[in-house]
């Protein structure tokens, strides 16, 4: 296996790094201060104008929709993607995602933020020509945003077969009912479409009972009941909402890939998405280590630099080792996806989903400790980074589920039944 980036990926990585240093880094502290002011007295859900300005600059430089997968990009890469007119492999996209992970706003600036990337990949891989024209093209163009509605408040959603929300075919329509929460992206004023997963046929095989349906955000019967906070933060301007669906009727043509295909779609969607999440977290861990080392050398206590106190050198060394180990694990999973698709990388994708958030949380926590009380405040990005890492131990499946997948596949090599 070869993890060396292609010439195209190396060029894009250098250009993204340059853009982030020149355009994003100088304005991001001010962005967060302005957002905090709006939380106190204003509307933090309206995206700040600086975001739109940065998006226009990124697109003008050909740094747009970098996530587009090589095997599915096609004409869209020419019309809406980076210059060069082709998509990237998972291995090639990985260093770009790592760079973007260092900034809270960079994924939005490059139109590479979750859940839009995952929803766009669903439409690329499984959407009909009509679905792509109506929803994918505006998403690629950055004119609209989307949300993914799967998790439910009243059942253990770590087992998606528990799902109670329904998507029942009725003639030429599908009727959607239920309540979802942690619907990321639904707070954005430009959110126009929700990817809804619901039970269609309870008599089918447990993995053929559910469908994914494209539901317009403003369809009759769709209501955002409330926006949820994550450890006190609402994550504007995207946010995570609790959404009710009451007798929502949309054309049966809004079902993606046909009734009963939701689990197959989810398998194809979540593999690359988890690589994206994990590489962004590695970028976040790198940022935390950088801040921690700087702090440890600049601050002194008891007559010594913090780096020379309390085993901090050992902690810094362990952080470097852990980040580099995690990066190689993710690149291996990305390579497996590239050479054989999602079924070829089931264990590897679950491995990174367990290992990387835990690693990032530990590294960020160490950097917070080096910052003392400041590390708990919004004066530094560490508290928000820690929260993001902690949340991703639950998002896209909790640690326990992924450990179960790894163990099942490992024991299966020795004849153990499922």
BAZAFI-946209 format. One record per residue (C-alpha): residue in three letters; x, y, z. Coordinates in nm, 2 decimals, padded with zeros to 4 digits. Layout:
! residues N
+------+--------+--------+--------+
! code !      x !      y !      z !
+------+--------+--------+--------+
!  ala !      X !      Y !      Z !
...
+------+--------+--------+--------+
***
This chain:
! residues 418
+------+--------+--------+--------+
! code !      x !      y !      z !
+------+--------+--------+--------+
!  unk !  00.00 !  00.00 !  00.00 !
!  unk !  00.12 !  00.35 ! -00.08 !
!  unk ! -00.01 !  00.65 !  00.12 !
!  unk !  00.19 !  00.90 ! -00.08 !
!  unk ! -00.04 !  01.17 ! -00.22 !
!  unk ! -00.09 !  01.20 ! -00.59 !
!  unk !  00.06 !  01.50 ! -00.76 !
!  unk ! -00.28 !  01.66 ! -00.78 !
!  unk ! -00.35 !  01.59 ! -00.41 !
!  unk ! -00.02 !  01.73 ! -00.31 !
!  unk ! -00.08 !  02.05 ! -00.51 !
!  unk ! -00.43 !  02.09 ! -00.35 !
!  unk ! -00.30 !  02.03 !  00.00 !
!  unk ! -00.04 !  02.31 ! -00.05 !
!  unk ! -00.30 !  02.54 ! -00.18 !
!  unk ! -00.55 !  02.47 !  00.09 !
!  unk ! -00.28 !  02.53 !  00.35 !
!  unk ! -00.19 !  02.86 !  00.19 !
!  unk ! -00.55 !  02.97 !  00.17 !
!  unk ! -00.61 !  02.88 !  00.54 !
!  unk ! -00.30 !  03.07 !  00.65 !
!  unk ! -00.37 !  03.38 !  00.43 !
!  unk ! -00.75 !  03.41 !  00.44 !
!  unk ! -00.90 !  03.20 !  00.72 !
!  unk ! -00.65 !  03.23 !  01.01 !
!  unk ! -00.65 !  03.62 !  01.02 !
!  unk ! -01.03 !  03.65 !  01.04 !
!  unk ! -01.13 !  03.34 !  01.24 !
!  unk ! -01.08 !  03.49 !  01.59 !
!  unk ! -01.29 !  03.79 !  01.49 !
!  unk ! -01.56 !  03.55 !  01.35 !
!  unk ! -01.59 !  03.37 !  01.68 !
!  unk ! -01.60 !  03.70 !  01.87 !
!  unk ! -01.88 !  03.83 !  01.65 !
!  unk ! -02.07 !  03.50 !  01.68 !
!  unk ! -02.04 !  03.52 !  02.06 !
!  unk ! -02.18 !  03.87 !  02.05 !
!  unk ! -02.47 !  03.76 !  01.84 !
!  unk ! -02.54 !  03.48 !  02.09 !
!  unk ! -02.58 !  03.74 !  02.36 !
!  unk ! -02.78 !  03.99 !  02.16 !
!  unk ! -02.87 !  03.90 !  01.81 !
!  unk ! -02.94 !  03.61 !  01.57 !
!  unk ! -02.64 !  03.37 !  01.56 !
!  unk ! -02.82 !  03.15 !  01.31 !
!  unk ! -02.77 !  03.40 !  01.03 !
!  unk ! -02.43 !  03.32 !  00.88 !
!  unk ! -02.19 !  03.61 !  00.91 !
!  unk ! -02.10 !  03.78 !  00.59 !
!  unk ! -01.73 !  03.69 !  00.63 !
!  unk ! -01.82 !  03.33 !  00.56 !
!  unk ! -01.97 !  03.41 !  00.22 !
!  unk ! -01.67 !  03.63 !  00.14 !
!  unk ! -01.44 !  03.34 !  00.22 !
!  unk ! -01.65 !  03.09 !  00.02 !
!  unk ! -01.63 !  03.32 ! -00.29 !
!  unk ! -01.25 !  03.35 ! -00.25 !
!  unk ! -01.21 !  02.97 ! -00.21 !
!  unk ! -01.42 !  02.90 ! -00.51 !
!  unk ! -01.24 !  03.15 ! -00.72 !
!  unk ! -00.91 !  02.97 ! -00.64 !
!  unk ! -01.06 !  02.63 ! -00.75 !
!  unk ! -01.08 !  02.51 ! -00.39 !
!  unk ! -01.44 !  02.40 ! -00.38 !
!  unk ! -01.61 !  02.06 ! -00.31 !
!  unk ! -01.28 !  01.90 ! -00.25 !
!  unk ! -01.45 !  01.59 ! -00.11 !
!  unk ! -01.59 !  01.48 ! -00.45 !
!  unk ! -01.50 !  01.11 ! -00.49 !
!  unk ! -01.31 !  01.02 ! -00.80 !
!  unk ! -01.53 !  00.73 ! -00.90 !
!  unk ! -01.86 !  00.92 ! -00.87 !
!  unk ! -01.77 !  01.29 ! -00.95 !
!  unk ! -01.80 !  01.28 ! -01.33 !
!  unk ! -01.95 !  01.60 ! -01.49 !
!  unk ! -02.01 !  01.75 ! -01.14 !
!  unk ! -01.63 !  01.78 ! -01.08 !
!  unk ! -01.60 !  01.99 ! -01.39 !
!  unk ! -01.89 !  02.21 ! -01.31 !
!  unk ! -01.88 !  02.24 ! -00.93 !
!  unk ! -01.55 !  02.09 ! -00.82 !
!  unk ! -01.18 !  02.19 ! -00.80 !
!  unk ! -00.99 !  02.30 ! -01.10 !
!  unk ! -00.87 !  02.00 ! -01.29 !
!  unk ! -01.22 !  01.85 ! -01.33 !
!  unk ! -01.18 !  01.53 ! -01.14 !
!  unk ! -01.25 !  01.40 ! -00.79 !
!  unk ! -01.02 !  01.26 ! -00.53 !
!  unk ! -00.96 !  00.92 ! -00.38 !
!  unk ! -01.01 !  00.88 !  00.00 !
!  unk ! -00.64 !  00.87 !  00.05 !
!  unk ! -00.59 !  01.19 ! -00.15 !
!  unk ! -00.87 !  01.37 !  00.03 !
!  unk ! -00.74 !  01.27 !  00.38 !
!  unk ! -00.46 !  01.54 !  00.42 !
!  unk ! -00.71 !  01.80 !  00.30 !
!  unk ! -00.96 !  01.70 !  00.56 !
!  unk ! -00.68 !  01.70 !  00.82 !
!  unk ! -00.60 !  02.06 !  00.73 !
!  unk ! -00.96 !  02.17 !  00.74 !
!  unk ! -01.00 !  02.01 !  01.08 !
!  unk ! -00.77 !  02.28 !  01.23 !
!  unk ! -01.04 !  02.54 !  01.18 !
!  unk ! -01.41 !  02.55 !  01.29 !
!  unk ! -01.51 !  02.73 !  00.97 !
!  unk ! -01.28 !  02.59 !  00.70 !
!  unk ! -01.51 !  02.29 !  00.61 !
!  unk ! -01.79 !  02.54 !  00.54 !
!  unk ! -01.56 !  02.77 !  00.35 !
!  unk ! -01.46 !  02.49 !  00.11 !
!  unk ! -01.82 !  02.34 !  00.09 !
!  unk ! -01.68 !  02.03 !  00.26 !
!  unk ! -01.88 !  02.03 !  00.59 !
!  unk ! -02.09 !  01.75 !  00.74 !
!  unk ! -02.37 !  01.66 !  00.69 !
!  unk ! -02.37 !  01.82 !  00.34 !
!  unk ! -02.08 !  01.61 !  00.21 !
!  unk ! -02.25 !  01.29 !  00.32 !
!  unk ! -02.58 !  01.39 !  00.17 !
!  unk ! -02.42 !  01.49 ! -00.15 !
!  unk ! -02.24 !  01.16 ! -00.17 !
!  unk ! -02.57 !  00.98 ! -00.12 !
!  unk ! -02.72 !  01.17 ! -00.42 !
!  unk ! -02.40 !  01.11 ! -00.63 !
!  unk ! -02.40 !  00.74 ! -00.56 !
!  unk ! -02.77 !  00.66 ! -00.54 !
!  unk ! -02.98 !  00.95 ! -00.65 !
!  unk ! -03.19 !  00.96 ! -00.96 !
!  unk ! -03.12 !  01.22 ! -01.23 !
!  unk ! -03.42 !  01.42 ! -01.12 !
!  unk ! -03.31 !  01.41 ! -00.75 !
!  unk ! -02.96 !  01.52 ! -00.85 !
!  unk ! -03.10 !  01.81 ! -01.06 !
!  unk ! -03.33 !  01.93 ! -00.78 !
!  unk ! -03.11 !  01.89 ! -00.48 !
!  unk ! -02.75 !  01.78 ! -00.56 !
!  unk ! -02.67 !  02.06 ! -00.80 !
!  unk ! -02.78 !  02.34 ! -00.56 !
!  unk ! -02.58 !  02.18 ! -00.28 !
!  unk ! -02.27 !  02.15 ! -00.49 !
!  unk ! -02.32 !  02.51 ! -00.59 !
!  unk ! -02.35 !  02.62 ! -00.23 !
!  unk ! -02.69 !  02.78 ! -00.27 !
!  unk ! -02.87 !  02.55 ! -00.02 !
!  unk ! -02.78 !  02.34 !  00.28 !
!  unk ! -02.92 !  02.00 !  00.40 !
!  unk ! -02.97 !  01.79 !  00.71 !
!  unk ! -02.97 !  01.42 !  00.79 !
!  unk ! -03.25 !  01.29 !  01.01 !
!  unk ! -03.19 !  00.94 !  01.14 !
!  unk ! -03.15 !  00.94 !  01.52 !
!  unk ! -03.47 !  00.93 !  01.73 !
!  unk ! -03.53 !  01.04 !  02.09 !
!  unk ! -03.75 !  00.75 !  02.21 !
!  unk ! -03.54 !  00.45 !  02.10 !
!  unk ! -03.18 !  00.34 !  02.13 !
!  unk ! -03.07 !  00.46 !  01.79 !
!  unk ! -02.73 !  00.29 !  01.82 !
!  unk ! -02.94 !  00.00 !  01.67 !
!  unk ! -03.10 !  00.16 !  01.37 !
!  unk ! -03.35 ! -00.13 !  01.33 !
!  unk ! -03.52 !  00.01 !  01.64 !
!  unk ! -03.64 !  00.30 !  01.44 !
!  unk ! -04.00 !  00.39 !  01.49 !
!  unk ! -04.04 !  00.68 !  01.23 !
!  unk ! -04.22 !  00.56 !  00.92 !
!  unk ! -04.20 !  00.63 !  00.54 !
!  unk ! -04.50 !  00.44 !  00.40 !
!  unk ! -04.57 !  00.42 !  00.03 !
!  unk ! -04.93 !  00.53 ! -00.05 !
!  unk ! -04.99 !  00.52 ! -00.43 !
!  unk ! -04.76 !  00.78 ! -00.59 !
!  unk ! -04.67 !  00.94 ! -00.26 !
!  unk ! -04.47 !  00.84 !  00.05 !
!  unk ! -04.62 !  00.94 !  00.38 !
!  unk ! -04.36 !  01.04 !  00.65 !
!  unk ! -04.43 !  01.03 !  01.02 !
!  unk ! -04.21 !  01.04 !  01.33 !
!  unk ! -03.97 !  01.24 !  01.54 !
!  unk ! -03.59 !  01.28 !  01.49 !
!  unk ! -03.32 !  01.46 !  01.69 !
!  unk ! -02.96 !  01.55 !  01.65 !
!  unk ! -03.05 !  01.64 !  01.30 !
!  unk ! -02.73 !  01.83 !  01.21 !
!  unk ! -02.76 !  02.13 !  00.98 !
!  unk ! -03.13 !  02.19 !  01.03 !
!  unk ! -03.07 !  02.52 !  01.20 !
!  unk ! -02.91 !  02.69 !  00.90 !
!  unk ! -03.15 !  02.93 !  00.72 !
!  unk ! -03.04 !  02.79 !  00.39 !
!  unk ! -03.13 !  02.43 !  00.49 !
!  unk ! -03.38 !  02.32 !  00.22 !
!  unk ! -03.39 !  01.94 !  00.22 !
!  unk ! -03.38 !  01.67 !  00.49 !
!  unk ! -03.26 !  01.32 !  00.42 !
!  unk ! -03.51 !  01.12 !  00.63 !
!  unk ! -03.47 !  00.75 !  00.72 !
!  unk ! -03.79 !  00.56 !  00.82 !
!  unk ! -03.96 !  00.22 !  00.84 !
!  unk ! -04.14 !  00.12 !  00.52 !
!  unk ! -04.21 ! -00.25 !  00.54 !
!  unk ! -04.20 ! -00.42 !  00.89 !
!  unk ! -04.24 ! -00.76 !  00.73 !
!  unk ! -03.92 ! -00.74 !  00.53 !
!  unk ! -03.58 ! -00.86 !  00.64 !
!  unk ! -03.46 ! -00.63 !  00.92 !
!  unk ! -03.21 ! -00.46 !  00.69 !
!  unk ! -03.46 ! -00.42 !  00.40 !
!  unk ! -03.74 ! -00.25 !  00.60 !
!  unk ! -03.62 !  00.11 !  00.58 !
!  unk ! -03.61 !  00.38 !  00.32 !
!  unk ! -03.44 !  00.71 !  00.28 !
!  unk ! -03.66 !  00.99 !  00.16 !
!  unk ! -03.58 !  01.35 !  00.04 !
!  unk ! -03.82 !  01.57 !  00.24 !
!  unk ! -03.83 !  01.95 !  00.16 !
!  unk ! -03.75 !  02.14 !  00.48 !
!  unk ! -04.07 !  02.36 !  00.45 !
!  unk ! -04.31 !  02.08 !  00.34 !
!  unk ! -04.64 !  02.08 !  00.54 !
!  unk ! -04.60 !  01.87 !  00.85 !
!  unk ! -04.23 !  01.93 !  00.90 !
!  unk ! -04.16 !  02.12 !  01.22 !
!  unk ! -03.83 !  02.20 !  01.40 !
!  unk ! -03.94 !  02.16 !  01.76 !
!  unk ! -03.62 !  02.29 !  01.91 !
!  unk ! -03.25 !  02.33 !  01.86 !
!  unk ! -03.03 !  02.11 !  02.09 !
!  unk ! -02.71 !  02.23 !  02.26 !
!  unk ! -02.40 !  02.02 !  02.29 !
!  unk ! -02.25 !  02.08 !  02.63 !
!  unk ! -02.40 !  02.43 !  02.63 !
!  unk ! -02.31 !  02.52 !  02.27 !
!  unk ! -02.57 !  02.53 !  01.98 !
!  unk ! -02.31 !  02.50 !  01.71 !
!  unk ! -02.45 !  02.79 !  01.50 !
!  unk ! -02.50 !  02.84 !  01.21 !
!  unk ! -02.57 !  02.47 !  01.14 !
!  unk ! -02.69 !  02.33 !  01.47 !
!  unk ! -02.86 !  02.01 !  01.57 !
!  unk ! -03.24 !  02.00 !  01.59 !
!  unk ! -03.53 !  01.79 !  01.71 !
!  unk ! -03.77 !  01.77 !  01.42 !
!  unk ! -04.12 !  01.63 !  01.40 !
!  unk ! -04.28 !  01.49 !  01.08 !
!  unk ! -04.66 !  01.47 !  01.09 !
!  unk ! -04.83 !  01.31 !  00.78 !
!  unk ! -04.57 !  01.47 !  00.55 !
!  unk ! -04.65 !  01.37 !  00.19 !
!  unk ! -04.39 !  01.38 ! -00.08 !
!  unk ! -04.38 !  01.21 ! -00.42 !
!  unk ! -04.27 !  00.85 ! -00.42 !
!  unk ! -03.99 !  00.96 ! -00.66 !
!  unk ! -03.83 !  01.13 ! -00.35 !
!  unk ! -03.73 !  00.78 ! -00.22 !
!  unk ! -03.36 !  00.74 ! -00.28 !
!  unk ! -03.27 !  00.43 ! -00.48 !
!  unk ! -03.61 !  00.27 ! -00.40 !
!  unk ! -03.80 !  00.14 ! -00.09 !
!  unk ! -03.60 ! -00.07 !  00.15 !
!  unk ! -03.26 !  00.05 !  00.04 !
!  unk ! -03.18 !  00.27 !  00.34 !
!  unk ! -02.93 !  00.04 !  00.51 !
!  unk ! -02.74 ! -00.02 !  00.19 !
!  unk ! -02.72 !  00.35 !  00.13 !
!  unk ! -02.61 !  00.42 !  00.48 !
!  unk ! -02.33 !  00.17 !  00.45 !
!  unk ! -02.20 !  00.34 !  00.14 !
!  unk ! -02.24 !  00.69 !  00.29 !
!  unk ! -02.09 !  00.64 !  00.63 !
!  unk ! -01.76 !  00.48 !  00.54 !
!  unk ! -01.61 !  00.78 !  00.36 !
!  unk ! -01.78 !  01.01 !  00.60 !
!  unk ! -01.61 !  00.85 !  00.90 !
!  unk ! -01.27 !  00.89 !  00.73 !
!  unk ! -01.36 !  01.26 !  00.68 !
!  unk ! -01.46 !  01.30 !  01.05 !
!  unk ! -01.14 !  01.12 !  01.17 !
!  unk ! -00.90 !  01.31 !  00.95 !
!  unk ! -01.05 !  01.64 !  01.07 !
!  unk ! -01.01 !  01.53 !  01.43 !
!  unk ! -00.65 !  01.45 !  01.36 !
!  unk ! -00.61 !  01.81 !  01.24 !
!  unk ! -00.78 !  01.93 !  01.56 !
!  unk ! -00.54 !  01.71 !  01.77 !
!  unk ! -00.24 !  01.85 !  01.58 !
!  unk ! -00.36 !  02.21 !  01.66 !
!  unk ! -00.41 !  02.12 !  02.02 !
!  unk ! -00.06 !  01.97 !  02.05 !
!  unk !  00.08 !  02.28 !  01.88 !
!  unk ! -00.09 !  02.51 !  02.12 !
!  unk !  00.01 !  02.29 !  02.42 !
!  unk !  00.38 !  02.29 !  02.32 !
!  unk !  00.38 !  02.66 !  02.27 !
!  unk !  00.22 !  02.71 !  02.61 !
!  unk !  00.45 !  02.47 !  02.78 !
!  unk !  00.76 !  02.66 !  02.66 !
!  unk !  00.62 !  03.01 !  02.71 !
!  unk !  00.49 !  02.97 !  03.07 !
!  unk !  00.70 !  02.90 !  03.38 !
!  unk !  00.60 !  02.78 !  03.73 !
!  unk !  00.82 !  02.70 !  04.02 !
!  unk !  01.12 !  02.83 !  03.83 !
!  unk !  01.09 !  02.60 !  03.53 !
!  unk !  00.90 !  02.60 !  03.20 !
!  unk !  00.58 !  02.40 !  03.21 !
!  unk !  00.74 !  02.16 !  02.97 !
!  unk !  00.98 !  02.05 !  03.24 !
!  unk !  00.72 !  02.00 !  03.51 !
!  unk !  00.50 !  01.71 !  03.62 !
!  unk !  00.58 !  01.46 !  03.34 !
!  unk !  00.47 !  01.70 !  03.07 !
!  unk !  00.75 !  01.60 !  02.83 !
!  unk !  00.63 !  01.24 !  02.85 !
!  unk !  00.27 !  01.35 !  02.78 !
!  unk !  00.38 !  01.56 !  02.48 !
!  unk !  00.58 !  01.26 !  02.34 !
!  unk !  00.28 !  01.03 !  02.40 !
!  unk !  00.06 !  01.28 !  02.22 !
!  unk !  00.29 !  01.29 !  01.91 !
!  unk !  00.30 !  00.91 !  01.90 !
!  unk ! -00.08 !  00.88 !  01.93 !
!  unk ! -00.15 !  01.13 !  01.66 !
!  unk !  00.09 !  00.96 !  01.41 !
!  unk ! -00.05 !  00.62 !  01.49 !
!  unk ! -00.40 !  00.74 !  01.44 !
!  unk ! -00.32 !  00.90 !  01.11 !
!  unk ! -00.17 !  00.58 !  00.97 !
!  unk ! -00.48 !  00.39 !  01.09 !
!  unk ! -00.71 !  00.63 !  00.90 !
!  unk ! -00.50 !  00.62 !  00.59 !
!  unk ! -00.51 !  00.24 !  00.59 !
!  unk ! -00.89 !  00.26 !  00.62 !
!  unk ! -00.90 !  00.51 !  00.34 !
!  unk ! -00.68 !  00.29 !  00.12 !
!  unk ! -00.90 ! -00.01 !  00.19 !
!  unk ! -01.21 !  00.19 !  00.09 !
!  unk ! -01.03 !  00.30 ! -00.23 !
!  unk ! -00.93 ! -00.05 ! -00.34 !
!  unk ! -01.24 ! -00.24 ! -00.24 !
!  unk ! -01.53 ! -00.02 ! -00.13 !
!  unk ! -01.72 ! -00.01 !  00.20 !
!  unk ! -01.75 ! -00.39 !  00.24 !
!  unk ! -01.37 ! -00.42 !  00.21 !
!  unk ! -01.31 ! -00.18 !  00.50 !
!  unk ! -01.58 ! -00.26 !  00.76 !
!  unk ! -01.34 ! -00.34 !  01.04 !
!  unk ! -01.09 ! -00.07 !  00.95 !
!  unk ! -01.36 !  00.21 !  00.94 !
!  unk ! -01.50 !  00.09 !  01.28 !
!  unk ! -01.14 !  00.08 !  01.42 !
!  unk ! -01.08 !  00.45 !  01.33 !
!  unk ! -01.42 !  00.55 !  01.46 !
!  unk ! -01.32 !  00.42 !  01.80 !
!  unk ! -00.95 !  00.51 !  01.81 !
!  unk ! -00.94 !  00.86 !  01.67 !
!  unk ! -01.20 !  01.05 !  01.88 !
!  unk ! -01.06 !  00.89 !  02.19 !
!  unk ! -00.70 !  00.99 !  02.09 !
!  unk ! -00.81 !  01.35 !  02.00 !
!  unk ! -01.00 !  01.38 !  02.33 !
!  unk ! -00.69 !  01.28 !  02.53 !
!  unk ! -00.45 !  01.50 !  02.34 !
!  unk ! -00.68 !  01.80 !  02.36 !
!  unk ! -00.74 !  01.74 !  02.73 !
!  unk ! -00.36 !  01.74 !  02.79 !
!  unk ! -00.33 !  02.07 !  02.60 !
!  unk ! -00.62 !  02.21 !  02.81 !
!  unk ! -00.43 !  02.12 !  03.13 !
!  unk ! -00.12 !  02.30 !  03.01 !
!  unk ! -00.33 !  02.61 !  02.96 !
!  unk ! -00.48 !  02.60 !  03.31 !
!  unk ! -00.80 !  02.79 !  03.35 !
!  unk ! -00.76 !  02.95 !  03.01 !
!  unk ! -00.80 !  02.61 !  02.85 !
!  unk ! -01.16 !  02.59 !  02.98 !
!  unk ! -01.25 !  02.93 !  02.83 !
!  unk ! -01.34 !  03.05 !  02.48 !
!  unk ! -01.02 !  03.25 !  02.47 !
!  unk ! -00.86 !  02.94 !  02.32 !
!  unk ! -01.02 !  02.68 !  02.08 !
!  unk ! -00.95 !  02.39 !  02.31 !
!  unk ! -01.28 !  02.36 !  02.50 !
!  unk ! -01.47 !  02.36 !  02.17 !
!  unk ! -01.23 !  02.11 !  02.03 !
!  unk ! -01.27 !  01.88 !  02.33 !
!  unk ! -01.64 !  01.89 !  02.29 !
!  unk ! -01.62 !  01.81 !  01.92 !
!  unk ! -01.40 !  01.50 !  02.00 !
!  unk ! -01.63 !  01.39 !  02.28 !
!  unk ! -01.94 !  01.42 !  02.06 !
!  unk ! -01.79 !  01.21 !  01.78 !
!  unk ! -01.76 !  00.92 !  02.02 !
!  unk ! -02.14 !  00.90 !  01.98 !
!  unk ! -02.20 !  01.05 !  01.63 !
!  unk ! -02.21 !  00.80 !  01.34 !
!  unk ! -02.24 !  00.52 !  01.60 !
!  unk ! -02.11 !  00.50 !  01.96 !
!  unk ! -01.78 !  00.34 !  02.04 !
!  unk ! -01.95 !  00.02 !  02.17 !
!  unk ! -02.12 ! -00.05 !  01.84 !
!  unk ! -01.80 ! -00.01 !  01.64 !
!  unk ! -01.60 ! -00.23 !  01.89 !
!  unk ! -01.88 ! -00.49 !  01.84 !
!  unk ! -01.83 ! -00.48 !  01.46 !
!  unk ! -01.45 ! -00.52 !  01.49 !
!  unk ! -01.49 ! -00.81 !  01.74 !
!  unk ! -01.75 ! -00.98 !  01.52 !
!  unk ! -01.53 ! -00.97 !  01.21 !
!  unk ! -01.23 ! -01.08 !  01.40 !
!  unk ! -01.40 ! -01.37 !  01.57 !
!  unk ! -01.56 ! -01.46 !  01.24 !
!  unk ! -01.21 ! -01.55 !  01.11 !
!  unk ! -01.22 ! -01.84 !  01.36 !
!  unk ! -01.57 ! -01.96 !  01.28 !
!  unk ! -01.77 ! -01.77 !  01.55 !
!  unk ! -02.13 ! -01.72 !  01.45 !
!  unk ! -02.26 ! -01.37 !  01.42 !
+------+--------+--------+--------+
***
